[in-house]
Amino acid sequence: MSGVVPAIRIQREDFDVDAEIFGLTKGRTDIGAVVTFSGLCRDEQGALSALELEHYPGMAEAEIGRIAAEAVERWPLQGLTVIHRHGKIMPGENIVLVVAASSHRQAAFEAANFLMDYLKSRAPFWKKEYLADGSEGGWLEAKEADDQAADRWKKQGE
Amino acid sequence: MSTKLIYFAWVRERIGKPEEDVDLPSGIETVGDLLRWLKSRGEEYENALQYPDVIRVAINQEHVGHREKIAGAREIALFPPMTGG
């Protein structure tokens, strides 16, 4: 297990992807790979005007913390940052960010992928759609494909 | 002992409140028992918990299954499958 302490932030405000990468790498010479994933709000070909992200304060931090702790245990990471926004988010804006830093690319790729798969199905956030015609589009339904994506990371015997 | 129940997303909207404190009657031992009891409390609960299998539950801010015992729970949250990320 590495001694890396993941940085977890649940916030209403936007984030700066470049600044987050720099935050993990500045002053260091041992990091060979940084993988970032950012999730953005898309407008569904003009049909969507905004997303409202509801979250469970307290548990959102705790659950993402548990997922991140598992990631640093499974992969040799030198830094890990996870940011998830809540509140109203407009098309084109950021929703989520994972930055994984490691000596080599494979660990960074896999850890970022694992985190996103688990965030999708276990982090307590719910998206409600607002449509371009001014109506409330309702709550997004969870996709079975997201559950299956998370299941593939299970270790044998789980 | 009173237990805090918290609701999110469409579970919250259908029940019509974000949270409440309840005194659980004796005999409510598991999450499944709790869901069955809540469902009998009125039309809004019936509407929210019509398909109990889809309801996800957290006790003290950790995911649990429907067979989990609820003894000692301070805070129990009920919500739909999550759609974050």
gemmi code that builds the backbone of each chain (N, CA, C; Angstrom):
import gemmi

chains = {
    "A": [
        ("MET", (0.840, -1.197, 0.000), (0.000, 0.000, 0.000), (0.876, 1.249, 0.000)),
        ("SER", (0.500, 2.225, -0.798), (1.303, 3.449, -0.863), (0.851, 4.440, 0.202)),
        ("GLY", (1.676, 5.430, 0.437), (1.339, 6.408, 1.462), (0.587, 7.609, 0.923)),
        ("VAL", (0.059, 7.466, -0.285), (-0.635, 8.592, -0.915), (-1.983, 8.847, -0.253)),
        ("VAL", (-2.234, 10.097, 0.075), (-3.551, 10.464, 0.618), (-4.343, 11.150, -0.490)),
        ("PRO", (-5.416, 10.509, -0.959), (-6.180, 11.111, -2.049), (-6.811, 12.436, -1.614)),
        ("ALA", (-6.893, 13.381, -2.541), (-7.601, 14.641, -2.286), (-9.008, 14.520, -2.867)),
        ("ILE", (-10.019, 14.649, -2.018), (-11.409, 14.497, -2.437), (-12.133, 15.828, -2.210)),
        ("ARG", (-12.783, 16.348, -3.226), (-13.551, 17.580, -3.026), (-14.939, 17.466, -3.649)),
        ("ILE", (-15.939, 17.811, -2.873), (-17.323, 17.856, -3.347), (-17.702, 19.329, -3.287)),
        ("GLN", (-17.990, 19.931, -4.419), (-18.159, 21.385, -4.420), (-19.151, 21.837, -5.484)),
        ("ARG", (-19.704, 23.016, -5.249), (-20.625, 23.613, -6.207), (-19.849, 24.302, -7.341)),
        ("GLU", (-18.698, 24.895, -7.008), (-17.926, 25.690, -7.951), (-17.263, 24.813, -9.017)),
        ("ASP", (-16.925, 25.425, -10.109), (-16.163, 24.773, -11.171), (-14.733, 24.512, -10.680)),
        ("PHE", (-13.979, 23.738, -11.468), (-12.577, 23.498, -11.140), (-11.736, 23.754, -12.375)),
        ("ASP", (-10.419, 23.905, -12.145), (-9.481, 24.197, -13.223), (-8.603, 22.960, -13.422)),
        ("VAL", (-8.807, 22.277, -14.549), (-8.131, 20.997, -14.786), (-6.610, 21.161, -14.748)),
        ("ASP", (-6.094, 22.200, -15.426), (-4.639, 22.429, -15.451), (-4.083, 22.635, -14.042)),
        ("ALA", (-4.806, 23.420, -13.254), (-4.339, 23.712, -11.893), (-4.327, 22.437, -11.048)),
        ("GLU", (-5.286, 21.564, -11.267), (-5.329, 20.314, -10.493), (-4.175, 19.387, -10.874)),
        ("ILE", (-3.847, 19.338, -12.174), (-2.703, 18.510, -12.603), (-1.411, 19.073, -11.994)),
        ("PHE", (-1.259, 20.390, -12.102), (-0.068, 21.050, -11.565), (0.043, 20.805, -10.065)),
        ("GLY", (-1.096, 20.814, -9.395), (-1.115, 20.588, -7.945), (-0.515, 19.237, -7.559)),
        ("LEU", (-0.663, 18.243, -8.436), (-0.109, 16.917, -8.130), (1.357, 16.779, -8.532)),
        ("THR", (1.770, 17.541, -9.569), (3.106, 17.293, -10.132), (4.156, 18.330, -9.751)),
        ("LYS", (3.747, 19.485, -9.251), (4.727, 20.556, -9.034), (5.788, 20.151, -8.003)),
        ("GLY", (7.036, 20.456, -8.369), (8.151, 20.172, -7.475), (8.529, 18.702, -7.410)),
        ("ARG", (7.931, 17.865, -8.254), (8.243, 16.429, -8.169), (8.946, 15.965, -9.437)),
        ("THR", (9.809, 14.973, -9.282), (10.522, 14.438, -10.449), (10.318, 12.937, -10.583)),
        ("ASP", (9.455, 12.377, -9.757), (9.268, 10.921, -9.758), (8.004, 10.477, -10.503)),
        ("ILE", (7.200, 11.430, -10.953), (5.948, 11.075, -11.623), (6.185, 10.987, -13.127)),
        ("GLY", (5.829, 9.838, -13.719), (6.039, 9.670, -15.152), (4.762, 9.726, -15.954)),
        ("ALA", (3.607, 9.667, -15.273), (2.339, 9.597, -16.001), (1.224, 10.258, -15.200)),
        ("VAL", (0.469, 11.091, -15.874), (-0.729, 11.662, -15.244), (-1.896, 11.390, -16.185)),
        ("VAL", (-2.910, 10.708, -15.682), (-4.128, 10.490, -16.466), (-5.244, 11.314, -15.834)),
        ("THR", (-5.900, 12.141, -16.655), (-7.043, 12.894, -16.129), (-8.286, 12.474, -16.899)),
        ("PHE", (-9.373, 12.346, -16.163), (-10.677, 12.192, -16.803), (-11.534, 13.354, -16.351)),
        ("SER", (-12.115, 14.097, -17.292), (-13.116, 15.087, -16.887), (-14.429, 14.729, -17.555)),
        ("GLY", (-15.480, 14.781, -16.773), (-16.831, 14.529, -17.279), (-17.541, 15.865, -17.422)),
        ("LEU", (-18.141, 16.110, -18.588), (-18.816, 17.388, -18.844), (-20.309, 17.167, -19.073)),
        ("CYS", (-21.052, 18.222, -18.895), (-22.492, 18.186, -19.165), (-22.703, 18.403, -20.660)),
        ("ARG", (-23.359, 17.447, -21.328), (-23.622, 17.620, -22.768), (-25.084, 18.016, -22.957)),
        ("ASP", (-25.390, 18.635, -24.127), (-26.739, 19.203, -24.286), (-27.703, 18.274, -25.017)),
        ("GLU", (-27.266, 17.042, -25.294), (-28.132, 16.060, -25.969), (-28.733, 16.655, -27.245)),
        ("GLN", (-27.876, 17.092, -28.138), (-28.286, 17.690, -29.429), (-29.253, 18.866, -29.246)),
        ("GLY", (-29.008, 19.661, -28.230), (-29.814, 20.860, -28.037), (-31.052, 20.662, -27.176)),
        ("ALA", (-31.343, 19.419, -26.768), (-32.582, 19.154, -26.011), (-32.464, 19.533, -24.537)),
        ("LEU", (-31.226, 19.563, -24.025), (-31.033, 19.755, -22.583), (-30.539, 21.169, -22.269)),
        ("SER", (-31.164, 21.818, -21.276), (-30.703, 23.165, -20.930), (-29.829, 23.170, -19.683)),
        ("ALA", (-29.985, 22.186, -18.800), (-29.161, 22.114, -17.591), (-29.357, 20.771, -16.899)),
        ("LEU", (-28.391, 20.441, -16.041), (-28.531, 19.299, -15.134), (-28.509, 19.837, -13.717)),
        ("GLU", (-29.349, 19.247, -12.857), (-29.262, 19.567, -11.436), (-28.709, 18.321, -10.751)),
        ("LEU", (-27.574, 18.474, -10.079), (-27.000, 17.329, -9.379), (-27.271, 17.415, -7.894)),
        ("GLU", (-28.089, 16.466, -7.430), (-28.358, 16.370, -5.990), (-27.326, 15.412, -5.400)),
        ("HIS", (-26.905, 15.660, -4.163), (-25.965, 14.727, -3.541), (-26.300, 14.554, -2.073)),
        ("TYR", (-25.677, 13.557, -1.482), (-25.876, 13.248, -0.061), (-24.655, 13.808, 0.668)),
        ("PRO", (-24.791, 15.005, 1.246), (-23.630, 15.625, 1.897), (-23.103, 14.704, 2.999)),
        ("GLY", (-21.824, 14.610, 3.107), (-21.239, 13.720, 4.112), (-20.955, 12.361, 3.503)),
        ("MET", (-22.003, 11.693, 3.033), (-21.765, 10.370, 2.443), (-21.034, 10.483, 1.113)),
        ("ALA", (-21.294, 11.552, 0.348), (-20.605, 11.706, -0.945), (-19.090, 11.718, -0.719)),
        ("GLU", (-18.634, 12.512, 0.238), (-17.201, 12.574, 0.565), (-16.716, 11.211, 1.063)),
        ("ALA", (-17.504, 10.612, 1.968), (-17.095, 9.346, 2.593), (-16.995, 8.233, 1.553)),
        ("GLU", (-17.981, 8.137, 0.672), (-18.002, 7.040, -0.295), (-16.887, 7.208, -1.334)),
        ("ILE", (-16.705, 8.437, -1.820), (-15.619, 8.653, -2.781), (-14.272, 8.408, -2.089)),
        ("GLY", (-14.197, 8.764, -0.813), (-12.982, 8.480, -0.028), (-12.695, 6.990, 0.037)),
        ("ARG", (-13.749, 6.193, 0.225), (-13.563, 4.732, 0.296), (-13.102, 4.169, -1.053)),
        ("ILE", (-13.698, 4.700, -2.145), (-13.323, 4.224, -3.483), (-11.869, 4.619, -3.781)),
        ("ALA", (-11.511, 5.854, -3.434), (-10.150, 6.349, -3.677), (-9.134, 5.573, -2.847)),
        ("ALA", (-9.504, 5.239, -1.604), (-8.594, 4.468, -0.740), (-8.336, 3.102, -1.354)),
        ("GLU", (-9.372, 2.519, -1.964), (-9.178, 1.215, -2.611), (-8.246, 1.363, -3.816)),
        ("ALA", (-8.398, 2.463, -4.550), (-7.545, 2.675, -5.730), (-6.068, 2.787, -5.335)),
        ("VAL", (-5.781, 3.542, -4.260), (-4.360, 3.700, -3.897), (-3.792, 2.404, -3.319)),
        ("GLU", (-4.686, 1.531, -2.860), (-4.216, 0.246, -2.378), (-3.928, -0.712, -3.541)),
        ("ARG", (-4.733, -0.586, -4.620), (-4.595, -1.541, -5.736), (-3.555, -1.144, -6.756)),
        ("TRP", (-3.285, 0.151, -6.902), (-2.315, 0.591, -7.919), (-1.241, 1.464, -7.284)),
        ("PRO", (-0.012, 1.392, -7.807), (1.075, 2.206, -7.236), (0.965, 3.664, -7.699)),
        ("LEU", (0.151, 4.434, -7.003), (-0.080, 5.830, -7.398), (0.801, 6.764, -6.584)),
        ("GLN", (1.130, 7.911, -7.195), (1.886, 8.926, -6.463), (1.042, 10.150, -6.158)),
        ("GLY", (-0.171, 10.131, -6.662), (-1.088, 11.225, -6.352), (-2.447, 10.900, -6.926)),
        ("LEU", (-3.511, 11.367, -6.252), (-4.858, 11.110, -6.738), (-5.768, 12.249, -6.276)),
        ("THR", (-6.457, 12.859, -7.233), (-7.410, 13.922, -6.909), (-8.756, 13.575, -7.541)),
        ("VAL", (-9.825, 13.696, -6.762), (-11.174, 13.470, -7.286), (-12.036, 14.661, -6.889)),
        ("ILE", (-12.677, 15.275, -7.883), (-13.577, 16.405, -7.610), (-14.930, 16.088, -8.240)),
        ("HIS", (-15.992, 16.257, -7.497), (-17.339, 16.060, -8.051), (-18.180, 17.285, -7.698)),
        ("ARG", (-18.784, 17.883, -8.724), (-19.616, 19.066, -8.480), (-21.052, 18.677, -8.177)),
        ("HIS", (-21.786, 19.590, -7.528), (-23.218, 19.419, -7.326), (-23.902, 20.740, -7.633)),
        ("GLY", (-25.234, 20.736, -7.633), (-25.980, 21.950, -7.979), (-26.286, 21.984, -9.461)),
        ("LYS", (-26.632, 23.168, -9.943), (-27.040, 23.293, -11.345), (-25.819, 23.423, -12.254)),
        ("ILE", (-25.784, 22.615, -13.298), (-24.642, 22.598, -14.213), (-25.147, 22.732, -15.643)),
        ("MET", (-24.557, 23.661, -16.362), (-25.010, 23.953, -17.728), (-24.203, 23.134, -18.742)),
        ("PRO", (-24.794, 22.896, -19.933), (-24.065, 22.185, -20.979), (-22.706, 22.843, -21.240)),
        ("GLY", (-21.678, 22.021, -21.382), (-20.332, 22.535, -21.607), (-19.534, 22.685, -20.329)),
        ("GLU", (-20.222, 22.663, -19.180), (-19.497, 22.819, -17.913), (-18.993, 21.468, -17.403)),
        ("ASN", (-17.984, 21.558, -16.539), (-17.431, 20.363, -15.900), (-18.377, 19.798, -14.854)),
        ("ILE", (-18.386, 18.466, -14.718), (-19.124, 17.806, -13.635), (-18.164, 17.112, -12.672)),
        ("VAL", (-17.237, 16.349, -13.248), (-16.396, 15.490, -12.403), (-14.970, 15.469, -12.943)),
        ("LEU", (-14.011, 15.290, -12.038), (-12.601, 15.204, -12.437), (-11.893, 14.125, -11.628)),
        ("VAL", (-11.136, 13.291, -12.331), (-10.234, 12.343, -11.672), (-8.843, 12.591, -12.240)),
        ("VAL", (-7.876, 12.797, -11.370), (-6.480, 12.929, -11.799), (-5.666, 11.877, -11.056)),
        ("ALA", (-5.059, 10.960, -11.816), (-4.252, 9.896, -11.213), (-2.823, 10.017, -11.710)),
        ("ALA", (-1.877, 10.072, -10.775), (-0.459, 10.218, -11.118), (0.302, 8.992, -10.656)),
        ("SER", (1.208, 8.518, -11.529), (1.996, 7.334, -11.196), (3.346, 7.399, -11.915)),
        ("SER", (4.238, 6.459, -11.594), (5.518, 6.405, -12.303), (5.299, 6.005, -13.750)),
        ("HIS", (4.353, 5.085, -13.962), (4.120, 4.524, -15.293), (2.652, 4.628, -15.667)),
        ("ARG", (2.391, 4.640, -16.982), (1.048, 4.968, -17.430), (-0.017, 3.949, -17.069)),
        ("GLN", (0.348, 2.638, -17.045), (-0.694, 1.633, -16.873), (-1.467, 1.820, -15.567)),
        ("ALA", (-0.739, 2.045, -14.491), (-1.396, 2.213, -13.189), (-2.302, 3.445, -13.197)),
        ("ALA", (-1.826, 4.517, -13.824), (-2.611, 5.757, -13.842), (-3.890, 5.580, -14.666)),
        ("PHE", (-3.760, 4.922, -15.839), (-4.947, 4.662, -16.669), (-5.963, 3.807, -15.914)),
        ("GLU", (-5.478, 2.706, -15.360), (-6.400, 1.764, -14.721), (-7.070, 2.358, -13.497)),
        ("ALA", (-6.314, 3.085, -12.694), (-6.890, 3.669, -11.475), (-7.967, 4.696, -11.833)),
        ("ALA", (-7.722, 5.509, -12.856), (-8.707, 6.529, -13.253), (-9.981, 5.856, -13.775)),
        ("ASN", (-9.798, 4.801, -14.555), (-10.919, 4.048, -15.108), (-11.753, 3.401, -13.994)),
        ("PHE", (-11.070, 2.757, -13.069), (-11.709, 2.133, -11.901), (-12.510, 3.169, -11.106)),
        ("LEU", (-11.894, 4.316, -10.846), (-12.579, 5.351, -10.060), (-13.856, 5.816, -10.735)),
        ("MET", (-13.789, 6.058, -12.032), (-14.990, 6.529, -12.733), (-16.092, 5.474, -12.737)),
        ("ASP", (-15.710, 4.196, -12.964), (-16.715, 3.136, -12.955), (-17.404, 3.048, -11.593)),
        ("TYR", (-16.642, 3.179, -10.521), (-17.231, 3.093, -9.185), (-18.015, 4.343, -8.809)),
        ("LEU", (-17.514, 5.517, -9.224), (-18.245, 6.764, -8.952), (-19.643, 6.703, -9.546)),
        ("LYS", (-19.720, 6.178, -10.779), (-21.002, 6.120, -11.490), (-22.044, 5.319, -10.731)),
        ("SER", (-21.619, 4.209, -10.130), (-22.637, 3.335, -9.536), (-22.694, 3.382, -8.018)),
        ("ARG", (-21.728, 4.032, -7.355), (-21.726, 4.012, -5.876), (-21.678, 5.384, -5.209)),
        ("ALA", (-21.277, 6.432, -5.925), (-21.218, 7.747, -5.281), (-22.642, 8.328, -5.234)),
        ("PRO", (-23.085, 8.805, -4.056), (-24.489, 9.230, -3.914), (-24.768, 10.603, -4.544)),
        ("PHE", (-24.926, 10.556, -5.871), (-25.306, 11.727, -6.670), (-26.452, 11.303, -7.581)),
        ("TRP", (-27.361, 12.250, -7.859), (-28.486, 11.973, -8.754), (-28.665, 13.164, -9.687)),
        ("LYS", (-28.824, 12.866, -10.991), (-28.946, 13.931, -11.989), (-30.392, 14.114, -12.408)),
        ("LYS", (-30.843, 15.366, -12.364), (-32.164, 15.695, -12.901), (-31.975, 16.575, -14.131)),
        ("GLU", (-32.736, 16.274, -15.178), (-32.599, 17.014, -16.433), (-33.584, 18.175, -16.501)),
        ("TYR", (-33.131, 19.275, -17.043), (-34.013, 20.385, -17.413), (-33.914, 20.551, -18.918)),
        ("LEU", (-35.063, 20.616, -19.582), (-35.071, 20.594, -21.041), (-35.065, 22.000, -21.626)),
        ("ALA", (-34.625, 22.079, -22.884), (-34.492, 23.365, -23.562), (-35.842, 24.058, -23.732)),
        ("ASP", (-36.934, 23.296, -23.738), (-38.264, 23.917, -23.880), (-38.795, 24.449, -22.548)),
        ("GLY", (-37.966, 24.407, -21.494), (-38.347, 24.979, -20.212), (-38.964, 23.982, -19.244)),
        ("SER", (-39.212, 22.770, -19.707), (-39.852, 21.790, -18.816), (-38.806, 21.009, -18.029)),
        ("GLU", (-39.286, 20.347, -16.977), (-38.448, 19.499, -16.163), (-38.427, 18.127, -16.825)),
        ("GLY", (-37.249, 17.654, -17.168), (-37.170, 16.384, -17.891), (-37.205, 15.160, -17.000)),
        ("GLY", (-37.069, 15.375, -15.695), (-37.116, 14.237, -14.779), (-35.736, 13.714, -14.423)),
        ("TRP", (-35.743, 12.692, -13.567), (-34.487, 12.130, -13.059), (-33.908, 11.151, -14.065)),
        ("LEU", (-32.613, 11.249, -14.257), (-31.929, 10.313, -15.138), (-32.009, 8.910, -14.540)),
        ("GLU", (-32.196, 7.908, -15.390), (-32.210, 6.533, -14.891), (-30.808, 5.956, -14.907)),
        ("ALA", (-30.511, 5.175, -13.881), (-29.203, 4.522, -13.831), (-29.124, 3.498, -14.952)),
        ("LYS", (-27.933, 3.385, -15.529), (-27.750, 2.437, -16.632), (-27.164, 1.133, -16.116)),
        ("GLU", (-27.712, 0.043, -16.597), (-27.186, -1.256, -16.181), (-25.730, -1.409, -16.622)),
        ("ALA", (-25.413, -0.789, -17.777), (-24.039, -0.870, -18.292), (-23.041, -0.283, -17.290)),
        ("ASP", (-23.476, 0.735, -16.523), (-22.578, 1.330, -15.531), (-22.311, 0.364, -14.381)),
        ("ASP", (-23.350, -0.387, -13.971), (-23.164, -1.394, -12.925), (-22.218, -2.484, -13.391)),
        ("GLN", (-22.413, -2.890, -14.664), (-21.557, -3.952, -15.204), (-20.116, -3.472, -15.304)),
        ("ALA", (-19.945, -2.181, -15.657), (-18.597, -1.626, -15.758), (-17.909, -1.673, -14.399)),
        ("ALA", (-18.653, -1.405, -13.335), (-18.067, -1.448, -11.991), (-17.765, -2.887, -11.585)),
        ("ASP", (-18.654, -3.811, -11.972), (-18.484, -5.214, -11.563), (-17.200, -5.830, -12.100)),
        ("ARG", (-16.744, -5.338, -13.263), (-15.562, -5.997, -13.842), (-14.298, -5.769, -13.025)),
        ("TRP", (-14.341, -4.810, -12.086), (-13.158, -4.561, -11.244), (-13.154, -5.423, -9.983)),
        ("LYS", (-14.230, -6.177, -9.782), (-14.301, -6.991, -8.568), (-13.214, -8.033, -8.592)),
        ("LYS", (-12.619, -8.251, -7.420), (-11.594, -9.295, -7.348), (-12.289, -10.636, -7.254)),
        ("GLN", (-11.573, -11.692, -7.625), (-12.168, -13.020, -7.543), (-12.636, -13.315, -6.125)),
        ("GLY", (-13.830, -13.907, -6.049), (-14.336, -14.281, -4.734), (-15.244, -13.231, -4.120)),
        ("GLU", (-15.330, -12.059, -4.753), (-16.195, -11.003, -4.215), (-17.630, -11.170, -4.693)),
    ],
    "B": [
        ("MET", (-36.088, 4.603, 20.791), (-35.063, 5.478, 20.229), (-35.496, 5.937, 18.833)),
        ("SER", (-35.322, 7.217, 18.563), (-35.788, 7.689, 17.259), (-34.656, 7.600, 16.235)),
        ("THR", (-35.041, 7.324, 15.014), (-34.085, 7.144, 13.927), (-34.346, 8.202, 12.867)),
        ("LYS", (-33.264, 8.757, 12.334), (-33.412, 9.775, 11.290), (-33.452, 9.091, 9.926)),
        ("LEU", (-34.507, 9.380, 9.179), (-34.608, 8.864, 7.810), (-34.373, 10.023, 6.848)),
        ("ILE", (-33.554, 9.790, 5.827), (-33.249, 10.833, 4.844), (-33.581, 10.305, 3.456)),
        ("TYR", (-34.186, 11.151, 2.645), (-34.597, 10.729, 1.303), (-33.937, 11.602, 0.242)),
        ("PHE", (-33.631, 10.985, -0.914), (-33.021, 11.760, -2.000), (-33.734, 11.521, -3.329)),
        ("ALA", (-33.546, 12.484, -4.227), (-34.024, 12.432, -5.623), (-35.528, 12.121, -5.659)),
        ("TRP", (-35.965, 11.172, -6.517), (-37.416, 10.986, -6.633), (-38.033, 10.329, -5.412)),
        ("VAL", (-37.241, 9.672, -4.593), (-37.790, 9.141, -3.334), (-38.214, 10.326, -2.456)),
        ("ARG", (-37.356, 11.345, -2.370), (-37.650, 12.562, -1.611), (-38.881, 13.282, -2.177)),
        ("GLU", (-38.907, 13.425, -3.493), (-40.035, 14.144, -4.111), (-41.359, 13.424, -3.879)),
        ("ARG", (-41.354, 12.086, -4.004), (-42.620, 11.350, -3.856), (-43.089, 11.314, -2.414)),
        ("ILE", (-42.150, 11.179, -1.469), (-42.555, 11.177, -0.060), (-42.926, 12.589, 0.381)),
        ("GLY", (-42.301, 13.585, -0.259), (-42.703, 14.968, 0.001), (-41.949, 15.649, 1.121)),
        ("LYS", (-40.854, 15.049, 1.569), (-39.992, 15.705, 2.567), (-38.581, 15.146, 2.461)),
        ("PRO", (-37.590, 15.973, 2.823), (-36.204, 15.509, 2.694), (-35.775, 14.567, 3.826)),
        ("GLU", (-36.380, 14.710, 4.991), (-35.995, 13.836, 6.110), (-37.048, 13.881, 7.200)),
        ("GLU", (-36.983, 12.916, 8.090), (-37.893, 12.884, 9.236), (-37.306, 11.987, 10.314)),
        ("ASP", (-37.730, 12.225, 11.546), (-37.342, 11.347, 12.653), (-38.510, 10.427, 12.943)),
        ("VAL", (-38.243, 9.132, 13.014), (-39.328, 8.181, 13.274), (-38.977, 7.288, 14.465)),
        ("ASP", (-40.025, 6.860, 15.170), (-39.857, 5.837, 16.197), (-40.261, 4.521, 15.569)),
        ("LEU", (-39.293, 3.651, 15.381), (-39.579, 2.393, 14.698), (-40.316, 1.455, 15.640)),
        ("PRO", (-41.410, 0.867, 15.159), (-42.112, -0.100, 16.008), (-41.250, -1.348, 16.204)),
        ("SER", (-41.533, -2.096, 17.268), (-40.739, -3.304, 17.488), (-41.039, -4.297, 16.371)),
        ("GLY", (-40.073, -5.129, 16.082), (-40.263, -6.105, 15.010), (-39.659, -5.661, 13.697)),
        ("ILE", (-39.225, -4.387, 13.626), (-38.554, -3.908, 12.417), (-37.062, -4.178, 12.592)),
        ("GLU", (-36.583, -5.272, 12.010), (-35.191, -5.654, 12.275), (-34.247, -5.375, 11.115)),
        ("THR", (-34.763, -5.509, 9.906), (-33.878, -5.353, 8.752), (-34.329, -4.176, 7.883)),
        ("VAL", (-33.470, -3.836, 6.927), (-33.799, -2.791, 5.955), (-35.094, -3.153, 5.217)),
        ("GLY", (-35.224, -4.423, 4.838), (-36.432, -4.884, 4.150), (-37.682, -4.665, 4.993)),
        ("ASP", (-37.580, -4.960, 6.307), (-38.716, -4.723, 7.219), (-39.079, -3.241, 7.236)),
        ("LEU", (-38.047, -2.397, 7.288), (-38.265, -0.943, 7.329), (-39.012, -0.472, 6.078)),
        ("LEU", (-38.585, -0.963, 4.913), (-39.222, -0.542, 3.658), (-40.689, -0.976, 3.638)),
        ("ARG", (-40.958, -2.205, 4.090), (-42.361, -2.688, 4.119), (-43.206, -1.850, 5.071)),
        ("TRP", (-42.647, -1.502, 6.231), (-43.381, -0.703, 7.214), (-43.653, 0.717, 6.678)),
        ("LEU", (-42.613, 1.317, 6.091), (-42.772, 2.680, 5.557), (-43.852, 2.723, 4.476)),
        ("LYS", (-43.834, 1.698, 3.626), (-44.777, 1.631, 2.510), (-46.225, 1.664, 2.984)),
        ("SER", (-46.450, 1.207, 4.208), (-47.823, 1.138, 4.739), (-48.241, 2.441, 5.405)),
        ("ARG", (-47.369, 3.462, 5.374), (-47.661, 4.687, 6.134), (-48.498, 5.704, 5.365)),
        ("GLY", (-48.825, 5.432, 4.137), (-49.656, 6.391, 3.391), (-49.369, 6.339, 1.911)),
        ("GLU", (-50.191, 7.048, 1.177), (-50.143, 7.000, -0.286), (-48.794, 7.471, -0.825)),
        ("GLU", (-48.239, 8.548, -0.222), (-46.971, 9.071, -0.743), (-45.825, 8.061, -0.550)),
        ("TYR", (-45.866, 7.335, 0.572), (-44.837, 6.311, 0.805), (-45.027, 5.131, -0.143)),
        ("GLU", (-46.290, 4.745, -0.314), (-46.639, 3.649, -1.237), (-46.124, 3.982, -2.644)),
        ("ASN", (-46.317, 5.245, -3.020), (-45.903, 5.728, -4.332), (-44.375, 5.704, -4.490)),
        ("ALA", (-43.674, 6.114, -3.436), (-42.208, 6.174, -3.494), (-41.581, 4.779, -3.447)),
        ("LEU", (-42.222, 3.888, -2.702), (-41.590, 2.588, -2.418), (-42.315, 1.433, -3.090)),
        ("GLN", (-43.036, 1.776, -4.152), (-43.835, 0.794, -4.890), (-42.996, -0.419, -5.327)),
        ("TYR", (-41.773, -0.145, -5.775), (-40.878, -1.232, -6.183), (-39.673, -1.230, -5.254)),
        ("PRO", (-39.821, -1.864, -4.098), (-38.768, -1.768, -3.075), (-37.405, -2.269, -3.563)),
        ("ASP", (-37.407, -3.210, -4.520), (-36.125, -3.761, -4.980), (-35.202, -2.713, -5.582)),
        ("VAL", (-35.772, -1.649, -6.164), (-34.896, -0.645, -6.790), (-34.358, 0.364, -5.775)),
        ("ILE", (-34.927, 0.388, -4.572), (-34.503, 1.386, -3.587), (-33.146, 1.008, -3.003)),
        ("ARG", (-32.212, 1.951, -3.044), (-30.891, 1.747, -2.430), (-30.918, 2.357, -1.039)),
        ("VAL", (-30.133, 1.765, -0.136), (-30.182, 2.182, 1.261), (-28.767, 2.357, 1.812)),
        ("ALA", (-28.591, 3.390, 2.608), (-27.331, 3.570, 3.326), (-27.635, 3.708, 4.813)),
        ("ILE", (-26.869, 3.019, 5.637), (-26.977, 3.174, 7.092), (-25.720, 3.888, 7.566)),
        ("ASN", (-25.920, 4.958, 8.313), (-24.799, 5.771, 8.795), (-23.813, 6.079, 7.670)),
        ("GLN", (-24.382, 6.419, 6.489), (-23.626, 6.879, 5.325), (-22.772, 5.799, 4.657)),
        ("GLU", (-23.168, 4.529, 4.817), (-22.516, 3.439, 4.079), (-23.572, 2.579, 3.406)),
        ("HIS", (-23.295, 2.184, 2.138), (-24.251, 1.337, 1.418), (-24.489, 0.026, 2.164)),
        ("VAL", (-25.754, -0.416, 2.197), (-26.080, -1.728, 2.776), (-27.111, -2.420, 1.884)),
        ("GLY", (-27.229, -3.718, 2.048), (-28.249, -4.485, 1.337), (-29.549, -4.504, 2.136)),
        ("HIS", (-30.605, -5.046, 1.531), (-31.914, -5.039, 2.189), (-32.018, -6.033, 3.341)),
        ("ARG", (-31.048, -6.959, 3.437), (-31.103, -7.917, 4.552), (-30.333, -7.427, 5.771)),
        ("GLU", (-29.701, -6.266, 5.620), (-28.883, -5.722, 6.722), (-29.756, -5.406, 7.942)),
        ("LYS", (-29.228, -5.712, 9.136), (-29.929, -5.368, 10.384), (-29.799, -3.857, 10.628)),
        ("ILE", (-30.858, -3.269, 11.160), (-30.790, -1.814, 11.351), (-30.600, -1.406, 12.809)),
        ("ALA", (-30.381, -2.381, 13.689), (-30.163, -2.051, 15.101), (-29.000, -1.074, 15.228)),
        ("GLY", (-29.186, -0.011, 15.980), (-28.109, 0.939, 16.239), (-27.927, 2.000, 15.163)),
        ("ALA", (-28.761, 1.963, 14.114), (-28.617, 2.956, 13.040), (-29.061, 4.333, 13.535)),
        ("ARG", (-28.216, 5.337, 13.347), (-28.596, 6.716, 13.681), (-29.303, 7.359, 12.504)),
        ("GLU", (-28.823, 7.012, 11.320), (-29.265, 7.698, 10.117), (-29.429, 6.664, 9.005)),
        ("ILE", (-30.630, 6.584, 8.451), (-30.873, 5.644, 7.352), (-31.354, 6.455, 6.155)),
        ("ALA", (-30.655, 6.297, 5.022), (-31.020, 7.059, 3.825), (-31.597, 6.121, 2.773)),
        ("LEU", (-32.647, 6.577, 2.105), (-33.296, 5.821, 1.030), (-33.198, 6.639, -0.247)),
        ("PHE", (-32.773, 5.991, -1.342), (-32.619, 6.742, -2.588), (-32.660, 5.815, -3.796)),
        ("PRO", (-32.864, 6.397, -4.997), (-32.837, 5.595, -6.220), (-31.395, 5.217, -6.574)),
        ("PRO", (-31.218, 4.290, -7.537), (-29.874, 4.003, -8.026), (-29.170, 5.306, -8.430)),
        ("MET", (-27.878, 5.368, -8.161), (-27.145, 6.624, -8.314), (-26.772, 6.902, -9.772)),
        ("THR", (-26.699, 8.173, -10.102), (-26.407, 8.582, -11.487), (-25.363, 9.702, -11.512)),
        ("GLY", (-24.338, 9.574, -10.656), (-23.274, 10.585, -10.633), (-22.240, 10.331, -11.713)),
        ("GLY", (-21.096, 10.975, -11.556), (-19.980, 10.792, -12.485), (-20.137, 11.616, -13.736)),
    ],
}
model = gemmi.Model(1)
for chain_id, residues in chains.items():
    chain = gemmi.Chain(chain_id)
    for i, (resn, *xyz) in enumerate(residues, 1):
        res = gemmi.Residue()
        res.name, res.seqid = resn, gemmi.SeqId(i, " ")
        for name, pos in zip(("N", "CA", "C"), xyz):
            atom = gemmi.Atom()
            atom.name, atom.element = name, gemmi.Element(name[0])
            atom.pos, atom.b_iso = gemmi.Position(*pos), 0.0
            res.add_atom(atom)
        chain.add_residue(res)
    model.add_chain(chain)
structure = gemmi.Structure()
structure.add_model(model)
structure.setup_entities()
